[in-house]
Amino acid sequence: MTDGTDWANQRTEAAREQERRLHARKETEHAKARKILEEFVEVARETLPTQQLMVKGYGGRGSARSDVEGWYLRLDRTIGIGIDGSFYVLTAPLGVLDRLRGVTLTPTPPPLVIGAGGKDGDSIELVAALDRLLPGWRS
């Protein structure tokens, strides 16, 4: 007969292994997405005008300029890409000083599907968003 602690230890180790695999799968996805963004930026820098990215406040509460120049990937301007290929989420809690002085953005790991797990119609594949922004960029 197995001891209850053996079973608990096995379940804990199984959960850790599952977490490791999930982390590895996400890292692989982020690496693929980074490569796609690098390829896009190479073409876009030469053909697509850039703009200073703006950050929207949560709940539609104002906006602030950011320190990043680049392009918006979503029509609602909540996701952007910098001219260096970095991926940015452009929503944040904004205070009065943020609106006056602007905000410093921190890049986030890019996904292959933007908005995955969100409401129906809110997700779009990264390549499709880039194609919408600059049709034919891959050819």
N, C-alpha and C positions, 0 to 999 in steps of 0.2 A: 504494500500500500504506500502511495506517495504522500509525502508530507505536504501540508498546505503552503509552507514557505517555498518549497520547490516549485510548485505550480505558480505562485506569485512571481518568483524569480524568472521563470520561463516566460511568463506573460510580459514582464518588464523588459526583458531582453528582446522579445519579439517586437514590442512597441518601439524600442530604440532602433532596431534594425529597420523597421518600416520608416521611421523618421530619417534615418541616414539615406535610405533609397529615395525618399521624397526630396530631400535636400540635393542629392546628386542629380536627380531628374530636373529640378528647377535650375540648377547651375548650368546644365547642358542647354536648357531652353534659353537662358539668359545669354549664354555664349553665342548661340545661333542668332538671336535677335541683335546682339551687338554687331556681329558680322554684317547682317543685313543693313543696319543703320550706318555702318562705316561705308559700305558700298553706295548707299543712297547719298550720303553727304558729299562723297567725292563728285558725284554728278550734279547734285543740287547747288553746290557752291558756285558752279560755273553758270548755271542757267536760271536759278530761282532766287528772286529777291528775298532778303531776310528782313526780319523786324524784331524790335525789342519785345520779348515775351512779357505778357501781363499775367498776374496771379489774381484769381478770383477769391473773394472771401467766402467762407462757408455760409450756406443759406442765402447766397446772393448779396452778402453784406460788403459792398464796395469792391475795389480792386486796387492793385498796386503794381508799379513797374518792377521788373526784375533786373538782375544783373546779367541776364542771358539774352543773346541774340540768336535767332533761329527761326523755326517754322512751327506752326500749330498742326498737330496730327488729327485732331478731332474737330468736327464742325462747331462744337460748343466751346472750343478753345480751353479745354481743361487738361490737355496733354500736349506736350511740345517736345521738340528735339532741338538741341543746340547745334551750332555750326561745327562743334567738335564731335558730334555724334552722340552726345549724352542725352538720356531720356529723362524727362521731367514731368511730374504731376503738378499741375498749375492751379491747385486749390489749397487753401490754407486758412487757419484762423488769423484774421488781420486786425491789428489794433490801429489806432489813430496814427501812431508814429510810423507803422509799416506803410500806411497809405501815403504819408508825406515823404518819407525818406526812400521808400522802395524796400525790396526784400532780396536777400541772397538765397539763391536756390541751391539745393543739394540734389545731384542726380540720383535716380533710383534704378535698380536693375530692370532692363527692358523685357517685356513679355512678348511672346509670339502672337498672343491674342490680347488686344487692348480691351479692358472691361470684362474679361472672362468672369463668369459667375455673377454678373450684374443682371439688371432687368433685361427682359427680352428686347432686342433691338439696340441695346447699349454696347454690345461687343462687336469688334471688327478685327480681322486679322491685321497684323502689323504691315504686311506686304500690301494689302488692299488699301490701308490708310495712306501708305506712301504712294501707291499708284494713283489714288484720288488727288493727292497733292501735286504730283508731277507724273502725268501719264507717260508711259513708255520709258521710264528712267532705267529700266534693266536692259533695254536693247541697245 
